[in-house]
Amino acid sequence: MPAAAEAAAEYEALFSALRDARDAYGNLRRMGRRLSDRELARDENYHRFHQCGMRIAYIGGEAAILGAIRAMSSEGADEDDLQRYWAGMGTWTH
């Protein structure tokens, strides 16, 4: 795949993951309270949100996670929640 096409595919995947993360996070917030780790472990919206974070981190590393947190926070998301949910993503190696 040519470099330009590969970059375009990565950008599309990154923005798709961010859109999905916004949706999943919105569903988590509609629950109206902060979920415990035990509750999060069983929640399908959290699993979806976590998967989105993993995709974002895989594509762009820690900088992409921090950028996603900043973008979502500027739209009204709770930055502490986002940092808790995506703690350590982008800093691990594979």
Gaussian input, Z-matrix of N, CA and C with variables (Angstrom, degrees):
# hf/3-21g

backbone

0 1
 N
 C     1     B1
 C     2     B2     1     A1
 N     3     B3     2     A2     1     D1
 C     4     B4     3     A3     2     D2
 C     5     B5     4     A4     3     D3
 N     6     B6     5     A5     4     D4
 C     7     B7     6     A6     5     D5
 C     8     B8     7     A7     6     D6
 N     9     B9     8     A8     7     D7
 C    10    B10     9     A9     8     D8
 C    11    B11    10    A10     9     D9
 N    12    B12    11    A11    10    D10
 C    13    B13    12    A12    11    D11
 C    14    B14    13    A13    12    D12
 N    15    B15    14    A14    13    D13
 C    16    B16    15    A15    14    D14
 C    17    B17    16    A16    15    D15
 N    18    B18    17    A17    16    D16
 C    19    B19    18    A18    17    D17
 C    20    B20    19    A19    18    D18
 N    21    B21    20    A20    19    D19
 C    22    B22    21    A21    20    D20
 C    23    B23    22    A22    21    D21
 N    24    B24    23    A23    22    D22
 C    25    B25    24    A24    23    D23
 C    26    B26    25    A25    24    D24
 N    27    B27    26    A26    25    D25
 C    28    B28    27    A27    26    D26
 C    29    B29    28    A28    27    D27
 N    30    B30    29    A29    28    D28
 C    31    B31    30    A30    29    D29
 C    32    B32    31    A31    30    D30
 N    33    B33    32    A32    31    D31
 C    34    B34    33    A33    32    D32
 C    35    B35    34    A34    33    D33
 N    36    B36    35    A35    34    D34
 C    37    B37    36    A36    35    D35
 C    38    B38    37    A37    36    D36
 N    39    B39    38    A38    37    D37
 C    40    B40    39    A39    38    D38
 C    41    B41    40    A40    39    D39
 N    42    B42    41    A41    40    D40
 C    43    B43    42    A42    41    D41
 C    44    B44    43    A43    42    D42
 N    45    B45    44    A44    43    D43
 C    46    B46    45    A45    44    D44
 C    47    B47    46    A46    45    D45
 N    48    B48    47    A47    46    D46
 C    49    B49    48    A48    47    D47
 C    50    B50    49    A49    48    D48
 N    51    B51    50    A50    49    D49
 C    52    B52    51    A51    50    D50
 C    53    B53    52    A52    51    D51
 N    54    B54    53    A53    52    D52
 C    55    B55    54    A54    53    D53
 C    56    B56    55    A55    54    D54
 N    57    B57    56    A56    55    D55
 C    58    B58    57    A57    56    D56
 C    59    B59    58    A58    57    D57
 N    60    B60    59    A59    58    D58
 C    61    B61    60    A60    59    D59
 C    62    B62    61    A61    60    D60
 N    63    B63    62    A62    61    D61
 C    64    B64    63    A63    62    D62
 C    65    B65    64    A64    63    D63
 N    66    B66    65    A65    64    D64
 C    67    B67    66    A66    65    D65
 C    68    B68    67    A67    66    D66
 N    69    B69    68    A68    67    D67
 C    70    B70    69    A69    68    D68
 C    71    B71    70    A70    69    D69
 N    72    B72    71    A71    70    D70
 C    73    B73    72    A72    71    D71
 C    74    B74    73    A73    72    D72
 N    75    B75    74    A74    73    D73
 C    76    B76    75    A75    74    D74
 C    77    B77    76    A76    75    D75
 N    78    B78    77    A77    76    D76
 C    79    B79    78    A78    77    D77
 C    80    B80    79    A79    78    D78
 N    81    B81    80    A80    79    D79
 C    82    B82    81    A81    80    D80
 C    83    B83    82    A82    81    D81
 N    84    B84    83    A83    82    D82
 C    85    B85    84    A84    83    D83
 C    86    B86    85    A85    84    D84
 N    87    B87    86    A86    85    D85
 C    88    B88    87    A87    86    D86
 C    89    B89    88    A88    87    D87
 N    90    B90    89    A89    88    D88
 C    91    B91    90    A90    89    D89
 C    92    B92    91    A91    90    D90
 N    93    B93    92    A92    91    D91
 C    94    B94    93    A93    92    D92
 C    95    B95    94    A94    93    D93
 N    96    B96    95    A95    94    D94
 C    97    B97    96    A96    95    D95
 C    98    B98    97    A97    96    D96
 N    99    B99    98    A98    97    D97
 C   100   B100    99    A99    98    D98
 C   101   B101   100   A100    99    D99
 N   102   B102   101   A101   100   D100
 C   103   B103   102   A102   101   D101
 C   104   B104   103   A103   102   D102
 N   105   B105   104   A104   103   D103
 C   106   B106   105   A105   104   D104
 C   107   B107   106   A106   105   D105
 N   108   B108   107   A107   106   D106
 C   109   B109   108   A108   107   D107
 C   110   B110   109   A109   108   D108
 N   111   B111   110   A110   109   D109
 C   112   B112   111   A111   110   D110
 C   113   B113   112   A112   111   D111
 N   114   B114   113   A113   112   D112
 C   115   B115   114   A114   113   D113
 C   116   B116   115   A115   114   D114
 N   117   B117   116   A116   115   D115
 C   118   B118   117   A117   116   D116
 C   119   B119   118   A118   117   D117
 N   120   B120   119   A119   118   D118
 C   121   B121   120   A120   119   D119
 C   122   B122   121   A121   120   D120
 N   123   B123   122   A122   121   D121
 C   124   B124   123   A123   122   D122
 C   125   B125   124   A124   123   D123
 N   126   B126   125   A125   124   D124
 C   127   B127   126   A126   125   D125
 C   128   B128   127   A127   126   D126
 N   129   B129   128   A128   127   D127
 C   130   B130   129   A129   128   D128
 C   131   B131   130   A130   129   D129
 N   132   B132   131   A131   130   D130
 C   133   B133   132   A132   131   D131
 C   134   B134   133   A133   132   D132
 N   135   B135   134   A134   133   D133
 C   136   B136   135   A135   134   D134
 C   137   B137   136   A136   135   D135
 N   138   B138   137   A137   136   D136
 C   139   B139   138   A138   137   D137
 C   140   B140   139   A139   138   D138
 N   141   B141   140   A140   139   D139
 C   142   B142   141   A141   140   D140
 C   143   B143   142   A142   141   D141
 N   144   B144   143   A143   142   D142
 C   145   B145   144   A144   143   D143
 C   146   B146   145   A145   144   D144
 N   147   B147   146   A146   145   D145
 C   148   B148   147   A147   146   D146
 C   149   B149   148   A148   147   D147
 N   150   B150   149   A149   148   D148
 C   151   B151   150   A150   149   D149
 C   152   B152   151   A151   150   D150
 N   153   B153   152   A152   151   D151
 C   154   B154   153   A153   152   D152
 C   155   B155   154   A154   153   D153
 N   156   B156   155   A155   154   D154
 C   157   B157   156   A156   155   D155
 C   158   B158   157   A157   156   D156
 N   159   B159   158   A158   157   D157
 C   160   B160   159   A159   158   D158
 C   161   B161   160   A160   159   D159
 N   162   B162   161   A161   160   D160
 C   163   B163   162   A162   161   D161
 C   164   B164   163   A163   162   D162
 N   165   B165   164   A164   163   D163
 C   166   B166   165   A165   164   D164
 C   167   B167   166   A166   165   D165
 N   168   B168   167   A167   166   D166
 C   169   B169   168   A168   167   D167
 C   170   B170   169   A169   168   D168
 N   171   B171   170   A170   169   D169
 C   172   B172   171   A171   170   D170
 C   173   B173   172   A172   171   D171
 N   174   B174   173   A173   172   D172
 C   175   B175   174   A174   173   D173
 C   176   B176   175   A175   174   D174
 N   177   B177   176   A176   175   D175
 C   178   B178   177   A177   176   D176
 C   179   B179   178   A178   177   D177
 N   180   B180   179   A179   178   D178
 C   181   B181   180   A180   179   D179
 C   182   B182   181   A181   180   D180
 N   183   B183   182   A182   181   D181
 C   184   B184   183   A183   182   D182
 C   185   B185   184   A184   183   D183
 N   186   B186   185   A185   184   D184
 C   187   B187   186   A186   185   D185
 C   188   B188   187   A187   186   D186
 N   189   B189   188   A188   187   D187
 C   190   B190   189   A189   188   D188
 C   191   B191   190   A190   189   D189
 N   192   B192   191   A191   190   D190
 C   193   B193   192   A192   191   D191
 C   194   B194   193   A193   192   D192
 N   195   B195   194   A194   193   D193
 C   196   B196   195   A195   194   D194
 C   197   B197   196   A196   195   D195
 N   198   B198   197   A197   196   D196
 C   199   B199   198   A198   197   D197
 C   200   B200   199   A199   198   D198
 N   201   B201   200   A200   199   D199
 C   202   B202   201   A201   200   D200
 C   203   B203   202   A202   201   D201
 N   204   B204   203   A203   202   D202
 C   205   B205   204   A204   203   D203
 C   206   B206   205   A205   204   D204
 N   207   B207   206   A206   205   D205
 C   208   B208   207   A207   206   D206
 C   209   B209   208   A208   207   D207
 N   210   B210   209   A209   208   D208
 C   211   B211   210   A210   209   D209
 C   212   B212   211   A211   210   D210
 N   213   B213   212   A212   211   D211
 C   214   B214   213   A213   212   D212
 C   215   B215   214   A214   213   D213
 N   216   B216   215   A215   214   D214
 C   217   B217   216   A216   215   D215
 C   218   B218   217   A217   216   D216
 N   219   B219   218   A218   217   D217
 C   220   B220   219   A219   218   D218
 C   221   B221   220   A220   219   D219
 N   222   B222   221   A221   220   D220
 C   223   B223   222   A222   221   D221
 C   224   B224   223   A223   222   D222
 N   225   B225   224   A224   223   D223
 C   226   B226   225   A225   224   D224
 C   227   B227   226   A226   225   D225
 N   228   B228   227   A227   226   D226
 C   229   B229   228   A228   227   D227
 C   230   B230   229   A229   228   D228
 N   231   B231   230   A230   229   D229
 C   232   B232   231   A231   230   D230
 C   233   B233   232   A232   231   D231
 N   234   B234   233   A233   232   D232
 C   235   B235   234   A234   233   D233
 C   236   B236   235   A235   234   D234
 N   237   B237   236   A236   235   D235
 C   238   B238   237   A237   236   D236
 C   239   B239   238   A238   237   D237
 N   240   B240   239   A239   238   D238
 C   241   B241   240   A240   239   D239
 C   242   B242   241   A241   240   D240
 N   243   B243   242   A242   241   D241
 C   244   B244   243   A243   242   D242
 C   245   B245   244   A244   243   D243
 N   246   B246   245   A245   244   D244
 C   247   B247   246   A246   245   D245
 C   248   B248   247   A247   246   D246
 N   249   B249   248   A248   247   D247
 C   250   B250   249   A249   248   D248
 C   251   B251   250   A250   249   D249
 N   252   B252   251   A251   250   D250
 C   253   B253   252   A252   251   D251
 C   254   B254   253   A253   252   D252
 N   255   B255   254   A254   253   D253
 C   256   B256   255   A255   254   D254
 C   257   B257   256   A256   255   D255
 N   258   B258   257   A257   256   D256
 C   259   B259   258   A258   257   D257
 C   260   B260   259   A259   258   D258
 N   261   B261   260   A260   259   D259
 C   262   B262   261   A261   260   D260
 C   263   B263   262   A262   261   D261
 N   264   B264   263   A263   262   D262
 C   265   B265   264   A264   263   D263
 C   266   B266   265   A265   264   D264
 N   267   B267   266   A266   265   D265
 C   268   B268   267   A267   266   D266
 C   269   B269   268   A268   267   D267
 N   270   B270   269   A269   268   D268
 C   271   B271   270   A270   269   D269
 C   272   B272   271   A271   270   D270
 N   273   B273   272   A272   271   D271
 C   274   B274   273   A273   272   D272
 C   275   B275   274   A274   273   D273
 N   276   B276   275   A275   274   D274
 C   277   B277   276   A276   275   D275
 C   278   B278   277   A277   276   D276
 N   279   B279   278   A278   277   D277
 C   280   B280   279   A279   278   D278
 C   281   B281   280   A280   279   D279

   B1=1.4547
   B2=1.5319
   B3=1.3199
   B4=1.4611
   B5=1.5300
   B6=1.3270
   B7=1.4670
   B8=1.5222
   B9=1.3216
   B10=1.4729
   B11=1.5238
   B12=1.3176
   B13=1.4634
   B14=1.5220
   B15=1.3319
   B16=1.4641
   B17=1.5288
   B18=1.3197
   B19=1.4710
   B20=1.5223
   B21=1.3172
   B22=1.4642
   B23=1.5255
   B24=1.3281
   B25=1.4633
   B26=1.5257
   B27=1.3349
   B28=1.4659
   B29=1.5202
   B30=1.3303
   B31=1.4665
   B32=1.5274
   B33=1.3116
   B34=1.4612
   B35=1.5220
   B36=1.3255
   B37=1.4669
   B38=1.5267
   B39=1.3227
   B40=1.4653
   B41=1.5259
   B42=1.3233
   B43=1.4645
   B44=1.5276
   B45=1.3124
   B46=1.4543
   B47=1.5277
   B48=1.3249
   B49=1.4633
   B50=1.5288
   B51=1.3209
   B52=1.4682
   B53=1.5275
   B54=1.3354
   B55=1.4768
   B56=1.5236
   B57=1.3193
   B58=1.4650
   B59=1.5317
   B60=1.3346
   B61=1.4668
   B62=1.5245
   B63=1.3289
   B64=1.4672
   B65=1.5235
   B66=1.3160
   B67=1.4589
   B68=1.5319
   B69=1.3265
   B70=1.4658
   B71=1.5260
   B72=1.3259
   B73=1.4609
   B74=1.5291
   B75=1.3121
   B76=1.4651
   B77=1.5193
   B78=1.3271
   B79=1.4609
   B80=1.5253
   B81=1.3333
   B82=1.4661
   B83=1.5321
   B84=1.3145
   B85=1.4795
   B86=1.5221
   B87=1.3187
   B88=1.4601
   B89=1.5260
   B90=1.3155
   B91=1.4646
   B92=1.5304
   B93=1.3406
   B94=1.4533
   B95=1.5072
   B96=1.3036
   B97=1.4548
   B98=1.5179
   B99=1.2964
   B100=1.4570
   B101=1.5299
   B102=1.3104
   B103=1.4580
   B104=1.5204
   B105=1.3070
   B106=1.4664
   B107=1.5247
   B108=1.3163
   B109=1.4661
   B110=1.5218
   B111=1.3209
   B112=1.4708
   B113=1.5282
   B114=1.3475
   B115=1.4618
   B116=1.5252
   B117=1.3366
   B118=1.4635
   B119=1.5273
   B120=1.3212
   B121=1.4643
   B122=1.5218
   B123=1.3206
   B124=1.4675
   B125=1.5269
   B126=1.3139
   B127=1.4602
   B128=1.5285
   B129=1.3226
   B130=1.4698
   B131=1.5254
   B132=1.3421
   B133=1.4663
   B134=1.5173
   B135=1.3334
   B136=1.4589
   B137=1.5230
   B138=1.3212
   B139=1.4707
   B140=1.5237
   B141=1.3104
   B142=1.4713
   B143=1.5275
   B144=1.3377
   B145=1.4556
   B146=1.5368
   B147=1.3159
   B148=1.4688
   B149=1.5194
   B150=1.3309
   B151=1.4679
   B152=1.5287
   B153=1.3206
   B154=1.4691
   B155=1.5246
   B156=1.3216
   B157=1.4655
   B158=1.5120
   B159=1.3161
   B160=1.4659
   B161=1.5277
   B162=1.3355
   B163=1.4726
   B164=1.5192
   B165=1.3400
   B166=1.4663
   B167=1.5201
   B168=1.3271
   B169=1.4682
   B170=1.5216
   B171=1.3137
   B172=1.4615
   B173=1.5231
   B174=1.3147
   B175=1.4637
   B176=1.5240
   B177=1.3443
   B178=1.4651
   B179=1.5065
   B180=1.3251
   B181=1.4543
   B182=1.5257
   B183=1.3054
   B184=1.4664
   B185=1.5272
   B186=1.3235
   B187=1.4655
   B188=1.5264
   B189=1.3271
   B190=1.4638
   B191=1.5252
   B192=1.3365
   B193=1.4669
   B194=1.5187
   B195=1.3224
   B196=1.4705
   B197=1.5204
   B198=1.3222
   B199=1.4602
   B200=1.5192
   B201=1.3184
   B202=1.4697
   B203=1.5239
   B204=1.3287
   B205=1.4699
   B206=1.5270
   B207=1.3294
   B208=1.4694
   B209=1.5199
   B210=1.3249
   B211=1.4670
   B212=1.5226
   B213=1.3211
   B214=1.4646
   B215=1.5274
   B216=1.3231
   B217=1.4736
   B218=1.5173
   B219=1.3246
   B220=1.4666
   B221=1.5255
   B222=1.3426
   B223=1.4692
   B224=1.5308
   B225=1.3379
   B226=1.4604
   B227=1.5184
   B228=1.3091
   B229=1.4649
   B230=1.5263
   B231=1.3139
   B232=1.4648
   B233=1.5276
   B234=1.3152
   B235=1.4627
   B236=1.5244
   B237=1.3388
   B238=1.4651
   B239=1.5252
   B240=1.3353
   B241=1.4674
   B242=1.5216
   B243=1.3246
   B244=1.4704
   B245=1.5214
   B246=1.3203
   B247=1.4629
   B248=1.5222
   B249=1.3173
   B250=1.4738
   B251=1.5271
   B252=1.3268
   B253=1.4615
   B254=1.5314
   B255=1.3233
   B256=1.4573
   B257=1.5264
   B258=1.3187
   B259=1.4682
   B260=1.5262
   B261=1.3208
   B262=1.4657
   B263=1.5153
   B264=1.3305
   B265=1.4653
   B266=1.5181
   B267=1.2715
   B268=1.4582
   B269=1.5143
   B270=1.3297
   B271=1.4583
   B272=1.5233
   B273=1.3517
   B274=1.4663
   B275=1.5184
   B276=1.2833
   B277=1.4738
   B278=1.5187
   B279=1.3006
   B280=1.4574
   B281=1.4917
   A1=108.06
   A2=118.21
   A3=121.18
   A4=111.08
   A5=115.00
   A6=120.70
   A7=112.42
   A8=117.90
   A9=120.85
   A10=110.72
   A11=116.66
   A12=120.26
   A13=110.69
   A14=116.65
   A15=121.13
   A16=110.51
   A17=116.93
   A18=121.00
   A19=110.41
   A20=117.49
   A21=121.18
   A22=110.75
   A23=116.78
   A24=120.62
   A25=110.99
   A26=117.26
   A27=120.41
   A28=111.27
   A29=117.60
   A30=120.28
   A31=110.44
   A32=117.09
   A33=120.41
   A34=110.33
   A35=117.56
   A36=121.29
   A37=111.04
   A38=116.77
   A39=120.97
   A40=111.23
   A41=116.60
   A42=119.86
   A43=111.83
   A44=117.19
   A45=120.91
   A46=110.23
   A47=116.66
   A48=120.81
   A49=110.94
   A50=117.10
   A51=120.13
   A52=110.86
   A53=116.88
   A54=119.65
   A55=110.83
   A56=116.74
   A57=120.87
   A58=110.85
   A59=116.41
   A60=120.36
   A61=110.62
   A62=117.55
   A63=120.71
   A64=110.98
   A65=116.03
   A66=120.92
   A67=111.22
   A68=116.56
   A69=120.90
   A70=110.70
   A71=117.20
   A72=120.60
   A73=110.22
   A74=117.27
   A75=120.63
   A76=111.42
   A77=116.80
   A78=120.51
   A79=111.31
   A80=116.93
   A81=120.26
   A82=110.90
   A83=116.50
   A84=120.58
   A85=111.94
   A86=116.97
   A87=119.36
   A88=112.48
   A89=116.51
   A90=119.74
   A91=110.26
   A92=116.60
   A93=121.51
   A94=117.00
   A95=118.74
   A96=119.88
   A97=109.29
   A98=115.29
   A99=120.44
   A100=108.91
   A101=116.78
   A102=121.56
   A103=110.90
   A104=115.54
   A105=120.34
   A106=108.53
   A107=116.41
   A108=120.17
   A109=110.71
   A110=117.31
   A111=121.38
   A112=110.53
   A113=116.33
   A114=120.33
   A115=111.33
   A116=116.20
   A117=119.76
   A118=111.31
   A119=116.32
   A120=120.60
   A121=112.00
   A122=117.01
   A123=121.07
   A124=113.25
   A125=116.95
   A126=120.20
   A127=111.65
   A128=117.02
   A129=120.86
   A130=112.38
   A131=117.69
   A132=119.59
   A133=111.18
   A134=116.96
   A135=119.91
   A136=110.41
   A137=117.31
   A138=119.98
   A139=109.95
   A140=116.28
   A141=120.54
   A142=110.51
   A143=116.85
   A144=121.47
   A145=110.35
   A146=116.66
   A147=121.53
   A148=110.99
   A149=116.76
   A150=120.90
   A151=110.94
   A152=116.32
   A153=120.26
   A154=110.19
   A155=116.51
   A156=120.52
   A157=111.70
   A158=116.49
   A159=119.86
   A160=110.74
   A161=117.20
   A162=120.14
   A163=110.75
   A164=116.29
   A165=120.37
   A166=109.98
   A167=116.92
   A168=121.11
   A169=111.51
   A170=117.54
   A171=120.65
   A172=110.56
   A173=115.99
   A174=120.09
   A175=111.74
   A176=117.07
   A177=119.48
   A178=116.79
   A179=117.93
   A180=121.04
   A181=113.30
   A182=113.90
   A183=121.15
   A184=112.13
   A185=117.43
   A186=120.43
   A187=110.94
   A188=117.19
   A189=120.38
   A190=111.02
   A191=117.79
   A192=120.98
   A193=109.84
   A194=116.87
   A195=120.04
   A196=111.02
   A197=117.50
   A198=121.33
   A199=111.88
   A200=116.72
   A201=120.77
   A202=110.37
   A203=117.05
   A204=120.75
   A205=110.02
   A206=116.89
   A207=120.07
   A208=111.20
   A209=116.53
   A210=120.46
   A211=110.74
   A212=117.09
   A213=119.96
   A214=111.28
   A215=117.21
   A216=120.52
   A217=111.29
   A218=116.52
   A219=119.97
   A220=111.56
   A221=115.37
   A222=120.94
   A223=111.86
   A224=116.92
   A225=120.42
   A226=116.00
   A227=118.08
   A228=119.88
   A229=109.46
   A230=116.44
   A231=122.06
   A232=108.94
   A233=116.09
   A234=120.82
   A235=111.96
   A236=117.57
   A237=120.03
   A238=111.35
   A239=116.43
   A240=119.82
   A241=110.59
   A242=116.57
   A243=120.15
   A244=110.80
   A245=116.91
   A246=120.07
   A247=110.95
   A248=116.98
   A249=120.68
   A250=110.49
   A251=116.62
   A252=120.66
   A253=112.52
   A254=116.86
   A255=120.44
   A256=112.59
   A257=117.22
   A258=121.71
   A259=110.34
   A260=115.36
   A261=120.78
   A262=115.08
   A263=118.18
   A264=118.40
   A265=109.20
   A266=114.32
   A267=119.66
   A268=112.40
   A269=117.48
   A270=119.71
   A271=111.71
   A272=115.84
   A273=119.28
   A274=109.37
   A275=115.06
   A276=119.87
   A277=108.47
   A278=116.22
   A279=121.12
   A280=110.88
   D1=131.41
   D2=177.97
   D3=-60.16
   D4=152.38
   D5=-176.15
   D6=-56.90
   D7=-41.05
   D8=-179.08
   D9=-65.00
   D10=-40.35
   D11=179.06
   D12=-68.19
   D13=-38.24
   D14=178.13
   D15=-64.64
   D16=-43.81
   D17=178.22
   D18=-63.15
   D19=-42.63
   D20=179.10
   D21=-61.70
   D22=-40.80
   D23=178.71
   D24=-65.36
   D25=-39.83
   D26=178.08
   D27=-66.22
   D28=-41.91
   D29=178.01
   D30=-62.58
   D31=-43.07
   D32=178.82
   D33=-62.01
   D34=-42.90
   D35=178.65
   D36=-64.69
   D37=-39.73
   D38=179.33
   D39=-64.29
   D40=-48.88
   D41=-178.81
   D42=-69.39
   D43=-32.36
   D44=175.53
   D45=-64.77
   D46=-43.33
   D47=178.13
   D48=-63.43
   D49=-38.91
   D50=178.25
   D51=-65.84
   D52=-42.24
   D53=176.98
   D54=-61.44
   D55=-44.48
   D56=179.36
   D57=-64.22
   D58=-39.37
   D59=179.18
   D60=-63.35
   D61=-42.46
   D62=177.84
   D63=-58.76
   D64=-43.41
   D65=-179.24
   D66=-65.31
   D67=-48.32
   D68=-179.60
   D69=-63.51
   D70=-41.80
   D71=178.97
   D72=-64.53
   D73=-41.04
   D74=177.14
   D75=-58.59
   D76=-40.38
   D77=176.68
   D78=-64.67
   D79=-39.26
   D80=177.13
   D81=-62.97
   D82=-42.90
   D83=-178.72
   D84=-67.07
   D85=-32.55
   D86=179.88
   D87=-65.59
   D88=-15.35
   D89=177.28
   D90=-68.99
   D91=-17.96
   D92=169.34
   D93=82.79
   D94=3.09
   D95=177.69
   D96=-153.49
   D97=162.33
   D98=179.08
   D99=-78.18
   D100=126.03
   D101=-177.44
   D102=-84.95
   D103=144.05
   D104=174.95
   D105=-72.44
   D106=165.77
   D107=177.00
   D108=-59.68
   D109=-37.58
   D110=179.05
   D111=-62.29
   D112=-43.54
   D113=178.86
   D114=-67.69
   D115=-40.34
   D116=178.65
   D117=-60.87
   D118=-39.18
   D119=-178.30
   D120=-60.16
   D121=-21.83
   D122=-178.02
   D123=-106.24
   D124=-2.07
   D125=-172.41
   D126=-93.03
   D127=124.88
   D128=-177.82
   D129=-66.46
   D130=-32.60
   D131=177.42
   D132=-66.42
   D133=-38.63
   D134=176.96
   D135=-66.00
   D136=-42.25
   D137=178.53
   D138=-58.96
   D139=-43.23
   D140=178.51
   D141=-64.34
   D142=-44.13
   D143=179.12
   D144=-61.98
   D145=-42.86
   D146=179.21
   D147=-62.89
   D148=-43.88
   D149=177.48
   D150=-59.26
   D151=-41.37
   D152=178.10
   D153=-60.97
   D154=-44.17
   D155=177.63
   D156=-60.21
   D157=-40.84
   D158=178.72
   D159=-63.68
   D160=-40.94
   D161=178.13
   D162=-64.72
   D163=-44.10
   D164=179.67
   D165=-61.20
   D166=-46.03
   D167=-179.39
   D168=-65.12
   D169=-38.61
   D170=179.81
   D171=-63.12
   D172=-40.75
   D173=-177.50
   D174=-74.90
   D175=-45.89
   D176=-171.33
   D177=-125.23
   D178=4.78
   D179=177.28
   D180=68.55
   D181=-160.46
   D182=-176.39
   D183=-60.21
   D184=-37.17
   D185=179.82
   D186=-61.19
   D187=-38.63
   D188=179.47
   D189=-69.30
   D190=-39.54
   D191=176.81
   D192=-62.37
   D193=-47.75
   D194=179.51
   D195=-62.19
   D196=-38.60
   D197=176.86
   D198=-64.65
   D199=-40.58
   D200=178.32
   D201=-65.72
   D202=-41.16
   D203=177.97
   D204=-62.74
   D205=-45.09
   D206=178.54
   D207=-61.82
   D208=-44.76
   D209=-178.86
   D210=-62.78
   D211=-46.26
   D212=-178.66
   D213=-69.37
   D214=-35.57
   D215=177.69
   D216=-64.87
   D217=-37.67
   D218=179.92
   D219=-67.72
   D220=-17.17
   D221=178.60
   D222=-97.79
   D223=7.54
   D224=175.88
   D225=106.72
   D226=-2.00
   D227=177.34
   D228=-70.70
   D229=150.71
   D230=179.11
   D231=-77.65
   D232=113.08
   D233=-175.72
   D234=-61.31
   D235=-36.99
   D236=178.31
   D237=-62.52
   D238=-41.91
   D239=176.90
   D240=-61.32
   D241=-47.32
   D242=-178.11
   D243=-60.36
   D244=-43.86
   D245=179.72
   D246=-65.79
   D247=-36.73
   D248=176.94
   D249=-65.81
   D250=-47.96
   D251=-176.39
   D252=-66.92
   D253=-32.54
   D254=-178.01
   D255=-110.43
   D256=25.02
   D257=-178.82
   D258=-57.10
   D259=128.32
   D260=175.35
   D261=82.80
   D262=-11.76
   D263=-179.06
   D264=-68.54
   D265=136.73
   D266=179.79
   D267=93.56
   D268=-15.62
   D269=178.73
   D270=-97.87
   D271=-16.19
   D272=178.29
   D273=-78.94
   D274=160.74
   D275=177.05
   D276=-116.01
   D277=157.36
   D278=-179.39
   D279=-132.96

